[in-house]
Amino acid sequence: MASFDFKINNFDLLRLIAALQVVIVHAHEHFNVETGDGFISILSLFPGVPIFFVISGFLISASLERSKSLSSYIINRIVRIFPALWICFFLSNIILYFVFPVDFLSLDFFIWSIAQLTFFQFYNPEFLRGFGVGVLNGSLWTIPIELQFYLFLPFFYFIFKSLRWSSLFFVVIFILSMAVNVFYTSLNAVGNTIFVKLLGVSVFPYLFMFMVGIFLQQNRWIVKRFLYGKVLYWLVVYIALSFSLEKLGFLTKGNYLNPLSAGVLSLLVISFSYSFTNSFKNILRGNDISYGLYVYHMVIINVLIEMAIFDTASAFFFAVLTSIISAFLSWRFVERPALRLKNFRWRELSRKSSTRIY
């Protein structure tokens, strides 16, 4: 086994697997595919959204620590998230023009556009309720949560540093987030009020997942000693725990799995990222299509539902294939070029605002 190297990992591959999990589950659900329920049930043990949150905690905290300034950190986050998001929004509206009646000059459309192009992607207007599943791109509810985490992280580091890296502070925030998660899950099960909806698109119920990533990134010796090269062991532990907790009545599947399962899943995620790295390192060859896959797939699913030209199985496979192609095109022509902006014309700005926050 090769020696542990923080920079050699399977994060791109894992993000792709997580995105595919989301795409497959959504396509199976929305096309009402009658076969494959057992496979979907197993797949739901490994929900893509919590996996994304753990990876973000691990990688974004490392990115913040590497950043020369707060401005460079913010710019890096902007160029990774918004270019692909904006292009997806633009293309989605072109599609709407041809397949669904929308008043593009109305105030409702203007408000929705501002929401989609900024920080409120979870907002869905009434005029789109008749299109597809009723929400043009419902998967984007996680984007505001990611953005909140990006904004929260520098303040978290600042306070953490002010308290001289107090473990107590970290533990308190972690436990509070788990409590909010349990509180939100229980409320969501009995009613979907405005308060519950807003809580569900805030970072607070999911913050503990991000924090596991932060903790492991800052304590890489734990990764090296207990997680590196041990993904098969953690997979067995996670599956055994999931089935045991399910027997006890705990939620073990989907985005709202119980905190204990989420915690062990987090360890499995990081273990996978640092296992069999030599075997997996050349699979993607630097093509990170996971984000494009995530942001485009529900638009494609909605269009296919609206057009109703395929049977369920054909629609399922066509949606998955088209989503992968769209993701590759997004990476090749939007995301990868946008990432070059990280080091383009911003160096002078970074030098002028070089205050470090950790």
C-alpha positions in Angstrom: 0.0 0.0 0.0 1.3 3.5 -0.9 2.0 5.9 1.8 -0.7 8.4 2.8 -0.8 11.6 0.8 -3.5 14.2 1.5 -3.5 15.5 -2.1 -4.0 12.0 -3.7 -7.6 11.1 -3.2 -10.8 10.0 -4.8 -13.0 13.0 -4.1 -13.8 13.7 -7.7 -14.9 10.1 -8.2 -16.9 10.1 -5.0 -18.7 13.3 -6.0 -19.6 11.7 -9.3 -20.9 8.6 -7.5 -22.9 10.9 -5.1 -24.4 12.9 -8.1 -25.3 9.7 -9.9 -27.1 8.4 -6.8 -29.2 11.6 -6.8 -29.9 11.4 -10.5 -30.8 7.7 -10.5 -33.1 8.0 -7.4 -34.9 11.0 -8.8 -35.3 9.5 -12.3 -36.7 6.3 -10.8 -39.1 8.2 -8.6 -40.4 10.7 -11.1 -40.8 8.4 -14.0 -42.5 5.8 -11.7 -40.3 3.0 -12.8 -41.9 -0.2 -11.6 -38.7 -2.3 -11.4 -35.5 -1.9 -9.4 -37.0 -1.0 -6.1 -34.6 -3.2 -4.2 -31.6 -1.5 -5.9 -33.0 1.9 -5.2 -33.5 0.9 -1.5 -29.9 -0.1 -1.2 -28.8 3.0 -3.1 -30.7 5.2 -0.7 -28.4 4.0 2.1 -25.8 6.2 0.5 -27.6 9.5 -0.1 -25.7 11.9 -2.3 -26.6 15.1 -0.6 -25.1 14.3 2.9 -22.1 12.9 1.1 -21.7 16.3 -0.7 -21.9 18.1 2.7 -19.2 16.0 4.3 -16.9 16.4 1.3 -17.5 20.2 1.3 -16.6 20.4 5.0 -13.4 18.5 4.3 -12.3 20.3 1.1 -13.7 23.8 1.7 -12.1 24.1 5.1 -8.8 23.1 3.5 -9.4 25.6 0.7 -10.0 28.4 3.3 -6.8 27.5 5.1 -4.8 27.7 1.8 -6.4 31.0 0.8 -4.1 34.0 0.9 -7.0 36.3 1.8 -10.7 36.3 2.4 -11.3 37.8 -1.0 -9.5 35.0 -2.8 -11.5 32.4 -0.8 -14.8 34.1 -1.8 -13.8 34.4 -5.5 -12.9 30.8 -5.6 -16.3 29.8 -4.3 -18.1 32.2 -6.7 -16.4 30.9 -9.8 -17.0 27.3 -8.8 -20.7 27.7 -8.1 -22.3 30.5 -10.2 -21.1 30.2 -13.8 -22.6 26.7 -14.3 -25.7 27.7 -12.3 -26.3 30.8 -14.4 -25.8 28.9 -17.7 -28.2 26.2 -16.5 -30.8 28.8 -15.7 -30.4 30.5 -19.1 -30.7 27.2 -21.0 -33.7 26.2 -18.8 -35.6 29.3 -19.8 -34.9 28.6 -23.5 -36.4 25.2 -23.0 -39.4 26.7 -21.2 -40.0 29.0 -24.1 -40.6 26.1 -26.4 -42.4 23.6 -24.2 -44.4 25.6 -21.5 -46.3 28.9 -21.5 -44.4 31.4 -19.4 -44.8 35.2 -19.3 -41.2 36.2 -19.3 -42.1 39.9 -18.8 -44.1 39.4 -15.6 -43.1 40.5 -12.1 -43.3 36.9 -10.9 -40.8 35.8 -13.5 -38.4 38.6 -12.6 -38.6 37.8 -8.8 -38.0 34.1 -9.6 -35.1 34.9 -11.8 -33.4 37.0 -9.1 -33.9 34.2 -6.6 -32.4 31.6 -9.0 -29.4 33.8 -9.9 -28.5 34.7 -6.3 -29.0 32.7 -3.1 -32.6 31.6 -3.0 -32.8 28.7 -5.5 -35.3 26.9 -3.3 -38.0 29.4 -4.2 -40.5 28.1 -6.8 -43.3 30.2 -8.2 -46.8 29.2 -8.8 -46.6 29.7 -12.6 -44.3 26.7 -12.8 -46.4 24.3 -10.7 -47.9 22.8 -13.9 -44.5 22.0 -15.5 -43.1 18.5 -15.1 -43.1 17.6 -11.4 -44.1 21.1 -10.4 -40.6 22.5 -9.7 -38.3 23.3 -12.6 -35.0 22.4 -10.8 -35.9 21.1 -7.3 -32.4 19.8 -6.7 -31.1 23.3 -6.3 -32.5 23.5 -2.7 -29.0 22.4 -1.6 -27.2 25.3 -3.3 -28.3 27.9 -0.7 -27.2 25.5 2.1 -23.7 25.2 0.5 -23.5 28.9 0.1 -24.5 29.5 3.7 -21.7 27.1 4.8 -19.2 29.0 2.6 -20.2 32.2 4.4 -20.4 30.6 7.8 -16.9 29.0 7.6 -14.7 32.1 7.8 -16.7 33.4 10.8 -16.5 29.9 12.4 -12.7 29.9 12.0 -12.5 33.5 13.3 -14.4 32.6 16.5 -12.6 29.3 16.8 -9.3 31.1 16.6 -10.4 33.8 19.1 -11.2 31.0 21.6 -7.8 29.5 21.0 -9.2 26.5 19.0 -11.4 25.4 21.9 -12.6 21.9 21.5 -15.6 22.7 23.7 -16.8 25.3 21.3 -16.6 22.9 18.4 -18.4 20.1 20.3 -21.2 22.5 21.4 -21.9 23.7 17.9 -21.8 20.1 16.6 -24.3 18.9 19.2 -26.6 21.8 18.7 -26.6 21.1 14.9 -27.5 17.5 15.6 -30.3 18.6 17.9 -31.6 20.9 15.2 -31.5 18.1 12.7 -33.6 15.8 14.9 -36.0 18.7 15.6 -36.3 19.5 11.9 -36.9 15.8 11.0 -39.6 15.4 13.6 -41.3 18.7 12.5 -41.1 17.7 8.8 -42.8 14.4 9.5 -45.9 16.1 11.0 -46.3 19.3 9.0 -44.7 21.3 6.2 -45.2 24.9 7.5 -43.3 27.9 6.3 -41.0 27.7 9.3 -40.2 24.1 8.6 -39.6 24.8 5.0 -37.2 27.6 5.8 -35.4 25.6 8.5 -34.9 22.8 5.9 -33.1 25.1 3.5 -30.9 26.6 6.2 -27.4 25.2 7.0 -28.3 24.4 10.7 -29.8 20.9 10.4 -26.9 19.8 8.3 -24.0 21.7 9.8 -22.8 18.7 11.9 -22.1 16.8 8.6 -20.0 19.7 7.3 -18.3 19.8 10.7 -17.2 16.1 10.6 -15.4 17.0 7.3 -13.8 20.0 9.0 -12.7 17.9 12.0 -11.1 15.2 9.9 -9.4 17.7 7.6 -7.9 19.4 10.6 -6.9 16.1 12.2 -5.4 14.2 9.3 -3.7 11.8 11.6 -7.1 10.3 12.3 -7.6 9.9 8.5 -4.2 8.3 8.2 -4.6 5.9 11.1 -8.2 4.9 11.1 -9.6 5.6 7.6 -6.9 5.4 5.0 -7.2 2.2 3.0 -10.0 0.9 5.2 -13.1 1.6 3.2 -14.2 -2.0 3.1 -14.2 -2.2 6.9 -16.1 1.0 7.2 -18.6 -0.2 4.6 -19.4 -3.3 6.6 -19.7 -1.2 9.8 -22.0 1.3 8.1 -24.3 -1.3 6.5 -24.6 -3.3 9.7 -25.4 -0.1 11.7 -28.0 1.0 9.1 -29.9 -2.3 9.2 -29.7 -2.5 13.0 -31.0 1.1 13.4 -33.7 0.5 10.8 -35.0 -2.4 12.9 -35.2 -0.1 15.8 -37.3 2.4 13.8 -34.6 5.0 13.0 -34.5 6.7 9.6 -31.5 5.3 7.8 -32.1 6.2 4.2 -32.3 9.5 2.2 -31.2 13.0 3.0 -32.6 12.9 6.5 -31.0 9.8 7.9 -30.4 9.8 11.7 -27.3 11.6 13.1 -25.5 8.4 14.1 -25.8 6.9 10.6 -24.8 10.3 9.1 -21.7 10.3 11.3 -20.6 6.8 10.3 -21.4 7.6 6.7 -19.1 10.6 7.0 -16.3 8.4 8.1 -17.0 6.0 5.2 -17.0 8.9 2.8 -13.5 10.1 3.9 -12.3 6.5 4.0 -13.4 5.9 0.4 -11.7 9.1 -0.6 -8.4 7.7 0.7 -8.6 4.1 -0.3 -7.5 2.4 -3.5 -6.3 5.8 -4.8 -3.8 4.3 -7.2 -6.5 2.2 -8.8 -9.0 5.0 -9.2 -6.8 8.0 -9.9 -7.0 7.8 -13.7 -10.7 7.0 -14.1 -11.9 10.6 -14.6 -8.7 12.1 -15.9 -9.4 15.4 -14.3 -13.0 15.7 -15.6 -15.1 16.7 -12.6 -18.7 16.4 -14.0 -20.5 15.9 -10.7 -21.7 19.5 -10.3 -23.1 19.7 -13.9 -24.8 16.3 -13.4 -26.4 17.6 -10.2 -27.7 21.0 -11.6 -28.9 19.7 -15.0 -30.6 16.4 -14.3 -33.9 17.6 -12.9 -34.4 20.1 -15.8 -34.0 17.1 -18.2 -36.3 14.9 -16.1 -39.0 17.7 -16.1 -38.8 18.2 -19.9 -39.2 14.5 -20.5 -42.2 14.3 -18.2 -43.7 17.3 -19.9 -43.2 16.0 -23.4 -44.3 12.5 -22.5 -42.7 10.8 -25.6 -41.0 7.9 -23.9 -42.2 4.9 -21.8 -40.9 5.0 -18.2 -37.9 2.7 -18.7 -36.8 4.6 -21.8 -37.3 7.9 -20.2 -35.2 6.8 -17.2 -32.2 5.7 -19.3 -32.5 8.7 -21.6 -32.6 11.1 -18.7 -29.5 9.6 -17.0 -27.6 9.5 -20.3 -28.6 13.1 -21.3 -27.7 14.3 -17.8 -24.2 12.8 -18.1 -23.7 14.4 -21.6 -24.9 17.8 -20.4 -22.6 17.5 -17.4 -19.6 16.8 -19.5 -20.4 19.8 -21.8 -20.9 22.0 -18.8 -17.5 21.0 -17.4 -15.7 21.3 -20.8 -17.2 24.7 -21.8 -18.3 26.4 -18.6 -16.9 25.1 -15.4 -13.3 24.3 -16.3 -12.9 27.7 -18.1 -14.5 29.5 -15.2 -12.1 27.8 -12.7 -9.2 29.5 -14.5 -10.6 32.8 -13.2 -9.3 31.7 -9.8 -5.9 33.0 -10.7 -6.9 35.6 -13.4 -6.7 39.3 -12.5 -7.4 38.6 -8.9 -3.9 38.5 -7.6 -3.6 42.2 -7.1 -6.9 42.3 -5.2 -5.8 39.5 -3.0 -2.6 41.4 -2.1 -4.5 44.5 -1.3 -6.9 42.6 1.0 -4.6 40.0 2.4 -6.1 39.7 5.9 -6.1 36.1 7.0 -8.9 34.9 9.3 -7.5 31.8 10.8 
